[in-house]
C-alpha cells in the first residue's frame, strides 16, 4: 500500500551499546525516539512523522528483526524491557527475565512468514534476560530478505506508546529491527501497519 519515509536520520549506533527505541502514535501523527542507555531522559534523536492518508487506524504492536535488503544476511536483534500502552506510561510490560514469551499474559504471537517455506524457522530465544529474534537467511532469494517478529495480538491499539531496549547492538551486520504498531493481517505478503526501524 504505502509508507512514510523521513529519510536518513544520520544517527550512528555503536557496536556493543544498548539503546531504547520508543514509537508513539496519536491519530495520524507519529514520533520515533532513540536513547542511549542508561540515559532515558535525553533522546539522541526525535523523528516526527505524519500520515495524511491515515492508512492504518488500529492494530497490534510488536518487535521486528530483518535483513537490510540482503539475501545472505540474517535478521538478528535482542530486545529487553518491552512496554506497550495506549498512553504513556502504563500498559503491558515484559522484561523477558522469566525466560519465556507466554507470561505475563497475554502470550506473544510469533511472526515467521518465511519459516518452513523458503527458510528454516525463525528462533525466539531468551539470552541473559533478553528476547532474541533470529530470522535465518531464506534458501530462495525470490522470497525477499530474512524477517521475523513477534506481536501482542490480544489488544487493538488506536493511539499507542511502545518502547523496547535493543541489547548489545552489532553494527557489523546489515540488518533492520524495530517496533511495529497498528499491525494488521501479519503473514507472508499480507502484513500491514507502521514500523519504526533502524
C-alpha positions as CSV (number, residue, x, y, z in Angstrom):
1,X,0.0,0.0,0.0
2,X,2.1,2.9,1.2
3,X,4.8,4.0,3.6
4,X,6.1,7.1,5.3
5,X,9.8,7.6,5.0
6,X,11.5,10.6,6.5
7,X,15.0,9.8,5.1
8,X,18.3,9.2,6.6
9,X,18.5,10.3,10.3
10,X,22.3,10.4,10.2
11,X,22.2,8.7,13.6
12,X,25.0,6.1,14.1
13,X,24.6,3.4,16.7
14,X,27.7,2.0,18.2
15,X,28.6,-1.7,18.4
16,X,28.2,-3.2,21.9
17,X,26.0,-0.4,23.2
18,X,22.3,-0.7,24.2
19,X,19.6,1.6,23.1
20,X,15.9,2.3,23.9
21,X,13.6,2.7,20.9
22,X,10.3,4.5,21.5
23,X,7.5,4.7,19.0
24,X,4.3,6.7,19.7
25,X,1.2,7.4,17.6
26,X,-1.9,9.6,18.1
27,X,-4.2,9.7,15.2
28,X,-2.2,10.3,12.1
29,X,0.8,11.8,13.9
30,X,3.8,9.7,15.0
31,X,7.2,10.1,16.7
32,X,10.1,7.8,17.0
33,X,12.8,8.4,19.6
34,X,16.2,6.7,20.3
35,X,18.0,6.9,23.6
36,X,21.5,5.5,24.5
37,X,21.1,3.5,27.7
38,X,21.2,4.1,30.6
39,X,20.1,7.7,29.8
40,X,16.4,7.6,29.1
41,X,15.9,11.3,29.6
42,X,17.8,12.8,26.7
43,X,16.9,11.4,23.3
44,X,19.7,11.1,20.7
45,X,17.1,11.8,18.1
46,X,13.4,12.5,17.8
47,X,11.8,11.8,14.4
48,X,8.2,13.1,13.9
49,X,6.1,11.9,11.0
50,X,2.6,12.4,9.7
51,X,0.4,10.1,7.6
52,X,-2.1,12.3,5.8
53,X,-3.8,9.2,4.4
54,X,-4.3,7.6,7.8
55,X,-3.5,4.2,6.3
56,X,-3.8,2.2,9.5
57,X,-6.2,3.3,12.2
58,X,-5.6,0.5,14.6
59,X,-3.8,-2.9,15.1
60,X,-1.3,-4.9,17.1
61,X,2.1,-3.9,18.4
62,X,5.3,-5.9,18.4
63,X,9.0,-6.3,17.6
64,X,10.8,-7.0,14.2
65,X,14.2,-8.2,13.1
66,X,15.0,-8.4,9.4
67,X,17.9,-8.4,7.0
68,X,18.5,-5.0,5.5
69,X,17.8,-5.8,1.9
70,X,20.4,-8.6,1.7
71,X,19.6,-12.1,0.7
72,X,22.7,-13.5,2.5
73,X,22.4,-11.9,6.0
74,X,20.0,-13.0,8.7
75,X,17.9,-10.7,10.8
76,X,19.1,-10.8,14.4
77,X,18.2,-8.5,17.3
78,X,17.9,-8.9,21.1
79,X,15.3,-6.8,22.9
80,X,14.5,-6.3,26.6
81,X,12.1,-4.2,28.7
82,X,9.2,-4.2,26.2
83,X,6.5,-1.8,27.1
84,X,3.2,-1.1,25.3
85,X,0.2,1.1,26.2
86,X,-2.5,3.2,24.7
87,X,-0.9,6.2,26.5
88,X,2.4,6.9,28.4
89,X,3.3,5.4,30.9
90,X,1.1,2.3,31.9
91,X,0.4,-0.9,29.9
92,X,1.9,-4.3,29.0
93,X,5.4,-4.7,30.3
94,X,7.7,-7.7,29.6
95,X,11.3,-7.7,30.8
96,X,11.7,-11.3,29.5
97,X,13.6,-12.2,32.7
98,X,11.3,-15.2,33.2
99,X,12.8,-16.9,30.1
100,X,9.6,-17.2,28.1
101,X,7.2,-15.2,26.0
102,X,4.0,-16.6,27.5
103,X,4.0,-14.8,30.8
104,X,3.0,-12.4,32.0
105,X,-0.2,-12.8,29.9
106,X,-1.0,-12.3,27.2
107,X,1.4,-14.5,25.2
108,X,3.3,-13.2,22.2
109,X,2.4,-14.4,18.7
110,X,5.4,-15.3,16.6
111,X,5.6,-13.8,13.1
112,X,7.7,-16.0,10.8
113,X,6.4,-15.5,7.2
114,X,9.3,-17.4,5.5
115,X,9.9,-20.2,8.1
116,X,9.1,-23.6,6.6
117,X,8.6,-22.2,3.1
118,X,11.8,-20.7,1.9
119,X,13.8,-20.6,5.1
120,X,14.4,-22.6,8.3
121,X,12.1,-21.5,11.1
122,X,12.9,-18.3,13.0
123,X,14.2,-18.6,16.5
124,X,12.8,-16.8,19.6
125,X,15.5,-17.2,22.3
126,X,16.0,-15.9,25.8
127,X,19.6,-14.9,26.4
128,X,20.9,-13.1,29.5
129,X,17.4,-11.7,30.3
130,X,16.8,-10.5,26.8
131,X,14.5,-11.7,24.0
132,X,16.4,-12.6,20.8
133,X,14.6,-12.8,17.5
134,X,16.6,-14.6,14.8
135,X,15.4,-14.8,11.2
136,X,17.6,-17.2,9.1
137,X,18.6,-16.4,5.5
138,X,16.0,-17.6,3.0
139,X,17.0,-20.5,0.8
140,X,15.3,-18.8,-2.2
141,X,16.2,-15.2,-2.8
142,X,12.9,-14.6,-4.5
143,X,11.2,-14.7,-1.1
144,X,13.0,-11.4,-0.1
145,X,15.2,-10.7,2.9
146,X,15.1,-12.6,6.1
147,X,12.4,-11.4,8.5
148,X,10.6,-12.4,11.7
149,X,8.9,-10.7,14.6
150,X,6.5,-11.2,17.5
151,X,3.3,-9.4,18.2
152,X,0.8,-8.9,21.1
153,X,-2.4,-9.8,19.3
154,X,-4.8,-9.6,22.3
155,X,-5.2,-5.8,22.0
156,X,-6.1,-3.5,19.2
157,X,-4.2,-0.2,19.6
158,X,-5.5,3.1,18.2
159,X,-3.2,5.6,20.0
160,X,-0.1,3.9,21.3
161,X,3.2,4.3,23.2
162,X,5.6,1.4,22.7
163,X,9.2,1.1,23.9
164,X,11.9,-1.6,23.9
165,X,15.5,-1.8,24.6
166,X,17.9,-3.1,21.9
167,X,20.6,-5.0,23.7
168,X,24.3,-5.2,22.6
169,X,23.9,-3.6,19.1
170,X,26.1,-5.2,16.4
171,X,27.0,-2.7,13.6
172,X,28.8,-5.3,11.6
173,X,25.5,-6.9,10.5
174,X,23.5,-5.0,7.9
175,X,20.0,-5.5,9.3
176,X,16.8,-3.8,10.2
177,X,15.0,-4.0,13.5
178,X,12.4,-2.0,15.4
179,X,8.9,-1.6,16.8
180,X,5.8,-2.3,14.8
181,X,2.4,-0.7,15.6
182,X,-1.1,-0.8,14.2
183,X,-0.2,-4.1,12.6
184,X,-3.0,-6.0,10.7
185,X,-3.0,-9.4,8.9
186,X,0.5,-10.5,9.8
187,X,1.7,-13.1,7.3
188,X,3.6,-13.6,4.0
189,X,2.6,-10.8,1.7
190,X,-0.3,-9.6,3.9
191,X,1.3,-7.7,6.8
192,X,0.2,-4.0,7.1
193,X,1.0,-1.4,9.7
194,X,3.7,1.0,10.8
195,X,7.3,0.3,11.7
196,X,9.8,2.5,13.4
197,X,13.0,0.8,12.4
198,X,16.8,1.1,12.2
